[in-house]
Amino acid sequence: MNILLLVLLGLATYFIVKRSVADITKTPVWILWLAMMIPPFAWTGWIWVYGKNKPMPVVLMIGVFGISIFLYCWLIQRGRKDIKPPVLQSSDTAASQETANSDNGAAKVRPINKEEETQLRECFPWGVYYLQNLEFRPQAVICRGHLRTKPEVAYKTIRENIEAKFGDRFLIIFQQGFNSNPFFALVPNPQAHSDAKRNREVLTRPGLALGLLAATLFTTLLVGAQIAGVTRQAVESNSAVLLKGLPYALALMAILGIHEMGHYLTGRFYKLRTTLPYFIPVPFFPGTFGAFIQLRSLLPDRKALFDVGIAGPFAGFVATLPLLIWGLANSTVVPLSNKAVILNFDAFNPTFSLLLTLLSKLALGSALTAEKAIDLHPVAVAGFLGIIVTAFNLMPVGQLDGGHIVHAMFGQRQAASIAQIARFLLLIASLMPWLVGVSLIPPYYLYWAIFLFLIPISDEPALNDVSELDNQRDFWGLAALGLLLIVILPAPSFLIHLLNM
């Protein structure tokens, strides 16, 4: 069984490494694969030598993890591919061409003539950003040079200069290059000359939002009634008993709705075009797949990216915490049995999560002991789901809220590396019970790991993707990652013993 898991993990790792980083590094994929497979190879070798009954020492296990991650990152960075400058187009030819679209409708940059090139160079004051060369790409004009002032000052100055000479023809993007030198990219503005059409576009569709809200209220009401012990026969004889599912339905929808309203209101604060929150109803547990909004504007800078990203999880967590504590306080304590697992809400054992362990002890006090589990109140079930949703959204990967947060804190390139490491760490940690018989996190997080590998590791850059955050935002970003850890990590044995759980 261990060999089969090792083979499957090896195949999955090779496919993921080849798909995610092969295009950005010259280091051969098989070498990167070997670096990532150091922990499972080491654990398998340990089992062959010492058997399953003797677990690998924790210090050695952590050391193997650290060596693997360091080597993997070093190999990627050592083999980073340089961006090859394209062949510059002839100025004479460029002057005779007009703006055009490709066959598939993608916008192309109209090549600039000599006069326009001179005007573009004049937009870069040497004391702000010393321009060295222009590169003409099929979809962008790349302006490379050296930054001589603060990134936010440089971006504001050069954007205003370019807009004064070229109007809304280009979107001005400021990004960090592979060599750590920031560069400007001028890309076609898809919304140029379409303000009237854009203003007529209806983003807030209250009818659709209310319809989905009503449908989700009904599906969560059904699930809540089931959690409250209402049978199908009881519903058929008296539909009023469905109201017993109202505490669960209202609590869960409040948590999810407040989460999305955090994103929505922050987006409106930054004057971003955004849809209303839309719920997703499903006719089975948990009654909804959550809610979402769509941003239809590019984020101006990493500050806005951070604020929009963190507003949802923090708003949702603030709403979840009192509901969860109240629900736990109104839950009942039952004898612990083999059925005390994560999704058995009649005999719930909270020790799989450090945060849930502390909150359960706070709410139930001395009634919760090592021989007891919890029969969760429906509101506590909703609060538990709210904590899980918050933790998953805080995973530092791609388009998830946590991905936006680490992108804003560390930059897009570093965020992509963090996402890759986080995915592998979660995958390997969730497989450890089968590989070495030691569990750092519950094995059901394997489903999270699989899903994270199905989404891209990078999100879209902000227009000014160079300016860094202030210390206060960095602190709250680290606090958000800390919240993720105390949710997904189990309570340590010494704490369980101390709390008599």
C-alpha positions in Angstrom: 0.0 0.0 0.0 2.8 2.4 0.9 4.5 1.7 -2.5 1.3 2.3 -4.4 0.9 5.7 -2.6 4.5 6.6 -3.3 4.0 5.8 -7.0 0.8 7.8 -7.2 2.3 10.7 -5.3 5.4 10.6 -7.6 3.3 10.7 -10.7 1.1 13.5 -9.4 4.2 15.5 -8.3 5.9 15.2 -11.7 2.8 16.3 -13.5 2.3 19.3 -11.2 5.9 20.4 -11.3 6.0 20.1 -15.1 2.8 22.1 -15.5 3.4 24.8 -13.0 7.1 25.8 -13.2 8.6 24.2 -16.3 8.0 27.5 -18.3 9.8 29.8 -15.9 13.1 27.9 -15.2 15.8 26.1 -17.1 16.3 23.5 -14.4 15.2 20.1 -15.7 11.8 19.0 -14.5 13.1 15.6 -13.2 15.6 17.4 -10.9 12.8 19.6 -9.5 10.8 16.4 -9.1 13.6 14.7 -7.1 13.8 17.7 -4.8 10.1 17.6 -4.0 10.2 13.8 -3.5 12.9 13.9 -0.9 10.4 13.7 2.1 8.4 10.7 0.7 11.6 8.9 -0.3 13.1 9.5 3.1 9.9 8.3 4.9 9.7 5.2 2.7 13.3 4.3 3.3 12.8 4.8 7.1 9.9 2.3 7.0 11.9 -0.2 5.1 14.7 0.0 7.6 12.9 0.4 10.9 9.3 -0.7 10.1 6.0 1.0 10.7 6.1 0.7 14.5 9.0 3.1 14.9 8.0 6.6 13.6 10.7 8.9 12.2 11.9 11.5 14.8 10.1 14.8 14.5 13.4 16.8 14.2 14.5 14.6 11.3 11.1 14.8 9.7 11.1 18.7 9.8 14.7 18.7 8.6 13.8 16.6 5.5 10.9 19.0 4.8 13.2 22.0 5.1 15.9 20.6 2.8 13.3 19.7 0.2 11.7 23.1 0.2 15.0 25.0 0.2 16.4 22.9 -2.6 13.3 23.2 -4.7 13.1 27.0 -4.5 16.9 27.3 -5.0 16.8 25.2 -8.2 13.9 27.2 -9.6 15.6 30.5 -8.9 19.0 29.4 -10.2 17.4 28.4 -13.5 15.1 31.4 -14.0 14.6 32.1 -17.6 15.3 35.6 -18.9 12.7 37.3 -21.0 14.0 37.4 -24.5 13.6 40.8 -26.2 11.6 40.5 -29.4 12.7 41.9 -32.7 11.7 45.5 -32.9 9.4 46.4 -35.8 10.4 48.8 -38.5 9.3 52.4 -37.7 8.4 53.0 -41.4 6.1 49.9 -41.4 4.8 50.8 -38.0 3.7 54.3 -39.1 1.5 52.8 -41.8 -0.4 50.4 -39.6 -3.6 51.0 -37.6 -5.1 49.5 -34.5 -6.5 46.0 -35.3 -7.9 42.9 -33.7 -6.7 39.4 -34.2 -8.9 36.7 -35.6 -9.9 35.6 -32.2 -10.9 39.1 -31.1 -7.8 39.8 -28.9 -6.6 43.4 -28.9 -3.2 44.2 -30.4 -1.0 47.1 -29.8 -0.9 49.5 -32.8 2.8 49.9 -33.5 4.0 53.4 -32.7 5.9 55.5 -35.1 9.0 57.5 -34.5 7.1 60.6 -33.4 5.0 58.6 -30.9 8.1 56.8 -29.7 9.7 60.1 -28.9 6.6 61.2 -27.1 6.5 58.0 -25.1 10.2 58.4 -24.0 9.4 62.0 -22.9 6.9 60.5 -20.4 9.7 59.0 -18.3 11.6 61.8 -16.5 15.1 60.6 -15.7 14.8 61.6 -12.1 11.7 59.4 -11.7 12.3 56.4 -13.9 15.4 56.3 -16.1 14.2 54.7 -19.4 16.8 52.6 -21.2 14.9 50.8 -23.9 11.5 49.9 -25.4 10.5 46.4 -26.4 7.6 45.9 -28.8 5.5 42.8 -28.1 2.5 41.5 -29.9 0.3 42.5 -26.9 2.3 45.2 -25.1 5.1 47.8 -25.2 7.6 47.0 -22.5 9.5 50.0 -21.0 12.6 49.0 -19.1 14.9 51.1 -17.0 15.8 52.0 -13.5 13.6 53.3 -10.7 14.9 56.5 -9.1 12.1 57.4 -6.7 9.3 55.7 -4.7 7.3 53.2 -6.7 4.0 55.0 -6.0 5.4 58.3 -7.1 6.9 56.9 -10.2 3.7 55.1 -11.2 1.5 58.2 -10.6 3.8 60.5 -12.5 4.4 58.3 -15.5 0.7 57.2 -15.8 -0.4 60.9 -15.8 2.3 61.7 -18.5 1.2 58.8 -20.8 -2.5 59.6 -20.4 -1.8 63.2 -21.2 -0.2 62.3 -24.5 -2.0 59.1 -25.5 -5.4 59.4 -23.7 -7.0 56.1 -22.8 -5.2 54.1 -25.5 -3.2 52.1 -23.0 -3.5 50.5 -19.6 -0.2 51.3 -17.7 1.0 48.3 -15.7 3.9 48.5 -13.3 5.5 45.1 -12.5 8.5 43.5 -10.9 10.9 41.9 -13.4 12.7 38.6 -13.0 15.9 40.6 -12.3 14.1 42.5 -9.6 14.1 45.7 -11.7 10.5 47.1 -12.1 9.3 47.8 -15.6 6.3 49.4 -17.2 4.0 47.6 -19.7 1.6 49.4 -21.9 -1.2 47.1 -23.0 -4.3 47.9 -25.1 -7.1 49.3 -23.1 -10.1 47.1 -23.8 -12.5 49.8 -22.5 -11.1 52.6 -24.5 -13.8 54.7 -26.2 -16.5 52.6 -24.6 -17.4 54.5 -21.5 -21.0 54.9 -22.6 -21.4 51.2 -23.2 -19.6 50.4 -19.9 -21.9 52.7 -18.0 -25.0 51.0 -19.5 -23.8 47.6 -18.5 -25.9 46.4 -15.6 -23.7 44.9 -12.9 -26.0 44.9 -9.9 -28.9 42.6 -10.7 -31.0 42.7 -7.5 -33.6 40.3 -9.0 -31.1 37.6 -9.6 -29.4 38.2 -6.2 -32.8 38.0 -4.4 -33.8 34.9 -6.4 -30.6 33.0 -5.5 -30.9 34.3 -1.9 -34.5 32.8 -1.6 -33.5 29.5 -3.2 -30.5 29.2 -0.8 -32.6 30.0 2.2 -34.9 27.2 1.2 -32.1 24.6 0.6 -30.3 25.6 3.9 -33.7 25.4 5.6 -34.1 21.8 4.5 -30.6 20.9 5.7 -31.1 22.7 8.9 -34.3 20.8 9.6 -32.4 17.5 9.0 -29.7 18.6 11.4 -32.4 19.4 14.0 -33.7 15.9 13.7 -36.8 16.5 11.5 -37.7 13.5 9.4 -39.2 13.4 6.0 -42.4 11.9 7.4 -42.7 14.8 9.8 -42.4 17.3 7.0 -45.0 15.5 4.9 -47.5 15.6 7.8 -46.7 19.2 8.9 -44.5 21.5 6.7 -44.3 24.0 9.6 -41.7 21.8 11.2 -39.2 23.0 8.6 -38.9 26.2 10.7 -36.7 24.2 13.0 -34.1 24.5 10.3 -34.2 28.3 10.5 -31.4 28.8 13.1 -29.0 26.9 10.9 -30.1 28.5 7.7 -30.0 32.1 9.0 -26.7 31.6 10.8 -24.9 30.1 7.8 -26.3 32.6 5.3 -25.4 35.5 7.6 -21.8 34.2 7.9 -21.4 33.7 4.1 -23.3 36.9 3.3 -21.2 39.1 5.6 -18.0 37.5 4.2 -19.0 38.5 0.6 -20.3 41.9 1.8 -16.8 42.6 3.2 -15.4 42.1 -0.3 -18.2 44.1 -1.9 -18.1 47.1 0.4 -14.3 47.3 0.2 -14.5 47.1 -3.6 -17.0 50.0 -3.6 -14.8 52.0 -1.3 -12.0 51.7 -4.0 -14.6 52.6 -6.6 -14.3 49.2 -8.3 -17.0 47.9 -10.5 -18.4 44.8 -8.8 -21.5 42.6 -8.8 -23.8 42.0 -5.8 -23.1 38.9 -3.8 -24.7 35.8 -5.3 -25.5 32.7 -3.3 -25.1 29.2 -4.7 -27.9 26.9 -3.5 -27.5 23.0 -3.5 -30.2 20.5 -2.5 -27.9 18.6 -0.1 -25.5 19.2 2.8 -24.6 22.0 3.6 -27.4 23.5 1.5 -25.1 26.0 -0.3 -21.7 26.1 -2.0 -21.3 29.6 -0.6 -21.6 33.0 -2.3 -19.4 35.1 -4.6 -19.0 38.5 -6.2 -17.2 39.4 -9.4 -14.9 42.4 -9.8 -15.1 44.0 -13.2 -12.3 46.5 -12.6 -8.5 46.1 -12.4 -7.2 46.8 -8.9 -5.1 50.0 -8.8 -2.4 48.7 -6.5 -1.3 46.1 -3.9 -2.9 48.1 -1.1 -6.3 47.7 -2.7 -5.6 44.1 -3.5 -4.8 43.4 0.1 -7.8 45.3 1.5 -10.3 43.6 -0.8 -8.8 40.2 -0.2 -8.6 40.3 3.6 -12.0 42.1 4.1 -14.0 39.0 3.4 -12.3 36.5 5.7 -12.1 38.9 8.6 -15.7 40.1 8.2 -16.8 36.4 8.0 -14.7 35.4 11.0 -16.0 38.3 13.1 -19.6 37.1 12.3 -18.7 33.5 12.9 -17.1 33.8 16.2 -20.1 34.8 18.4 -22.4 32.5 16.6 -20.1 29.6 17.0 -19.5 30.3 20.7 -23.3 30.7 21.3 -24.0 27.5 19.4 -21.3 25.5 21.4 -22.7 26.9 24.7 -26.1 25.6 23.7 -24.8 22.2 22.5 -24.9 19.1 24.7 -22.1 16.9 25.9 -22.4 13.2 25.0 -20.2 10.2 25.6 -17.2 9.9 23.3 -17.3 7.0 20.8 -15.7 5.8 17.7 -18.2 7.9 15.8 -16.7 11.1 17.1 -15.4 12.3 13.7 -15.3 15.7 11.9 -18.7 15.4 10.1 -20.6 13.6 12.8 -22.3 16.5 14.4 -24.1 14.2 17.0 -20.7 13.2 18.5 -18.3 15.9 17.5 -14.6 15.8 18.7 -13.1 19.3 18.2 -9.5 18.4 18.9 -8.7 18.2 15.2 -8.5 22.0 15.2 -6.6 24.1 17.8 -9.1 27.0 17.5 -12.2 24.8 17.8 -10.6 23.0 20.8 -10.1 26.3 22.7 -13.6 27.7 21.8 -15.3 24.4 22.8 -13.6 24.4 26.1 -14.4 28.1 26.6 -18.1 27.5 25.8 -18.6 24.2 27.6 -16.1 24.5 30.5 -15.6 21.5 32.8 -18.5 19.6 31.2 -16.3 18.8 28.2 -13.7 16.2 29.3 -11.5 13.6 27.6 -14.4 11.0 27.6 -16.9 13.4 26.1 -17.9 14.6 22.6 -20.4 17.3 21.5 -23.8 17.0 20.1 -23.7 20.3 18.1 -26.5 22.8 18.1 -27.5 23.7 14.5 -26.1 27.2 15.0 -22.8 25.6 16.1 -22.8 23.5 12.9 -23.2 26.7 10.9 -20.4 28.3 12.9 -18.1 25.3 12.3 -18.8 25.6 8.5 -18.0 29.3 8.7 -14.6 28.5 10.3 -13.9 25.9 7.6 -14.9 28.3 4.8 -12.7 31.1 6.3 -9.7 28.8 6.6 -10.0 27.5 3.1 -10.3 31.0 1.6 -7.2 31.9 3.6 -5.1 29.3 1.8 -2.3 31.3 0.1 -3.0 30.0 -3.4 -4.1 31.8 -6.6 -7.5 33.5 -6.7 -8.4 32.5 -3.1 -8.4 35.4 -0.5 -5.2 34.1 1.0 -3.6 34.2 -2.5 -4.5 37.8 -2.9 -3.1 38.5 0.6 0.3 37.0 0.1 0.5 38.5 -3.4 -0.1 42.0 -1.9 2.4 41.3 0.9 5.3 39.7 -1.0 4.7 40.4 -4.7 3.3 38.2 -7.5 6.5 36.0 -8.1 7.0 35.3 -4.4 3.3 34.6 -3.9 3.4 32.0 -6.7 6.3 30.3 -4.9 4.5 30.4 -1.6 1.4 28.9 -3.3 3.4 26.1 -4.8 5.1 25.3 -1.4 1.7 25.5 0.5 0.1 23.0 -1.9 2.9 20.5 -1.6 3.1 20.9 2.1 -0.6 20.3 2.5 -0.6 17.3 0.2 2.4 15.6 1.8 1.2 16.4 5.4 -2.3 14.9 4.6 -0.6 11.7 3.2 1.7 11.2 6.2 -0.7 8.9 8.1 -0.5 6.4 5.3 3.2 7.0 4.5 4.8 7.0 7.9 2.0 6.5 10.4 2.4 10.0 11.8 -0.3 12.6 11.5 0.5 16.4 11.6 -3.0 17.3 10.2 -6.1 15.2 9.8 -6.0 13.1 6.5 -9.3 14.6 5.2 -7.3 17.7 4.3 -6.2 15.6 1.3 -9.4 16.9 -0.5 -8.3 20.4 0.0 -4.9 19.6 -1.4 -6.3 18.0 -4.5 -8.6 21.0 -5.1 -5.7 23.5 -4.6 -3.8 21.7 -7.4 -6.7 22.3 -9.7 -6.5 26.1 -9.5 -3.7 28.3 -10.8 -1.0 29.4 -8.4 -1.0 33.1 -9.5 -3.7 35.7 -9.6 -3.9 38.8 -11.8 -1.4 41.7 -11.1 -2.6 45.1 -9.9 -1.9 48.0 -12.2 0.8 49.2 -9.8 2.2 45.8 -8.6 5.4 47.2 -7.3 4.5 49.5 -4.3 4.7 47.6 -1.1 2.3 47.5 1.9 2.7 49.5 5.1 3.6 47.7 8.4 0.1 47.7 9.6 -1.2 45.8 6.6 1.7 43.4 6.9 0.8 42.7 10.5 -2.9 41.9 9.6 -1.7 39.7 6.7 0.4 37.7 9.1 -2.5 37.5 11.5 -4.7 36.1 8.7 -2.1 33.4 8.0 -1.9 32.7 11.7 -5.7 32.3 11.8 -5.4 29.7 9.0 -2.8 27.7 11.0 -4.8 27.6 14.2 -7.8 26.3 12.3 -6.1 23.6 10.3 -3.6 22.4 12.9 -4.8 20.0 15.6 -4.5 20.8 19.2 -1.2 19.5 20.6 -1.3 16.6 23.0 0.0 18.7 26.0 -2.8 21.2 25.5 -5.4 18.5 25.3 -4.1 16.9 28.5 -3.9 20.4 30.2 -7.6 21.1 29.2 -8.6 17.5 30.1 -10.0 16.9 26.7 
